[in-house]
């Protein structure tokens, strides 16, 4: 018994040394903004080498020869100069973060967020706090990217308020939001998006094939609880003990009971939220409601697609209502100043995003991502493996590609026409290919610098630890990646062995 305990202690010590080495090695790299700039230049050089050595790939669906695009040419230089600004301004997360932070700024400066956090801390069982944050992170994916800009920074504040390390709180929320990106109890915006891409890819082989948005619902429903429990365990057994006691400059706020003015502010906010909720119900319940999509659905409605704008409106109006009720807001200048203060906190993020946006754009222009994906597909198809080892390899390949490319939908738009027809010819359904891709894409989200919100996470961490770099994020989050990969793979293997459908009318296998 003692020997076993000693062995466990040695293994834990070795793992901590590995994490510490990862952090030091990662943080020894240049500033994240500089690193993204280096990545961008490296892509330019790699594009020239790819053309020189004749790298290419044949698309297995269209049989088109995919050639690398050399950006070290006159045409490439012109494109870099002409599209540098639009690369920045059209970078998807930038607008999302800016608009969301305007509303959050109002809610924060009014005192609404702080009061709600105190209410949560006062009422939530302490032993369930970590689980609640991870679970809330997974569920937040129903509302697109709201979890990144709202829940993760709130998690740091919540943990600090109860005397726990704020980085552990943000890590737990980040693990749920990004590591559990594909899991959920409800359908989110990503489900119809991926299903549409999968359907188009499947029709390369079968012109009548349809893939429903619910294609992976059963598997993802179960995954929600798996990820929430696993994320809680990793946070409390690995991440938080390694971080130790927080000794930073951000002070812990004392948690007092709510005052009369604060309760009045919450009442005003509750009334405001009720009115907004009723308006939303009126807009979506009728078959031809004004908030439904053009096809009459809710998934394609302005309510879902415009969730960031909805966040701005809800947070903004809720903050104003609270500010008026509590007496914090005296005039419109207080509201505008609150939005301005929120924008000031994004200075570093705006710098990071500029270089990250150029890197992502250059990588896309060169076709290198597509070439790497096709070569990976060729390797898998030639392996001659059975379904379980083949799908495990595809998880690993998807996870590796996720380290090179960002957006889940953009990657799937490139990968689906390659892998879905290939696996259909091997006898595996598009729904199975899609769910395996989603596992691989999710587990490395939290350690991939290509993940769209990675720069924002660095900025959030730097609030509590100013020397935070890429190494800090990766060393903190890699235990989640390892555990999520292992448990999700085990769940998939069990699912395959039992032959369960992945969703309504979504079987595991396909026959011509």
Secondary structure as GFF3:
##gff-version 3
##sequence-region A 1 512
A	DSSP	alpha_helix	2	27	.	.	.	ID=ss1
A	DSSP	alpha_helix	32	52	.	.	.	ID=ss2
A	DSSP	beta_strand	56	58	.	.	.	ID=ss3
A	DSSP	beta_strand	65	67	.	.	.	ID=ss4
A	DSSP	alpha_helix	74	89	.	.	.	ID=ss5
A	DSSP	alpha_helix	92	109	.	.	.	ID=ss6
A	DSSP	alpha_helix	112	123	.	.	.	ID=ss7
A	DSSP	three_ten_helix	126	128	.	.	.	ID=ss8
A	DSSP	alpha_helix	129	139	.	.	.	ID=ss9
A	DSSP	three_ten_helix	140	143	.	.	.	ID=ss10
A	DSSP	alpha_helix	146	146	.	.	.	ID=ss11
A	DSSP	pi_helix	147	151	.	.	.	ID=ss12
A	DSSP	alpha_helix	152	161	.	.	.	ID=ss13
A	DSSP	alpha_helix	166	174	.	.	.	ID=ss14
A	DSSP	pi_helix	175	179	.	.	.	ID=ss15
A	DSSP	alpha_helix	189	202	.	.	.	ID=ss16
A	DSSP	alpha_helix	217	234	.	.	.	ID=ss17
A	DSSP	pi_helix	235	239	.	.	.	ID=ss18
A	DSSP	alpha_helix	240	243	.	.	.	ID=ss19
A	DSSP	alpha_helix	260	284	.	.	.	ID=ss20
A	DSSP	alpha_helix	302	305	.	.	.	ID=ss21
A	DSSP	alpha_helix	307	326	.	.	.	ID=ss22
A	DSSP	alpha_helix	332	344	.	.	.	ID=ss23
A	DSSP	alpha_helix	347	366	.	.	.	ID=ss24
A	DSSP	alpha_helix	368	381	.	.	.	ID=ss25
A	DSSP	alpha_helix	387	402	.	.	.	ID=ss26
A	DSSP	alpha_helix	408	425	.	.	.	ID=ss27
A	DSSP	alpha_helix	430	443	.	.	.	ID=ss28
A	DSSP	three_ten_helix	445	447	.	.	.	ID=ss29
A	DSSP	alpha_helix	454	462	.	.	.	ID=ss30
A	DSSP	alpha_helix	470	498	.	.	.	ID=ss31
###
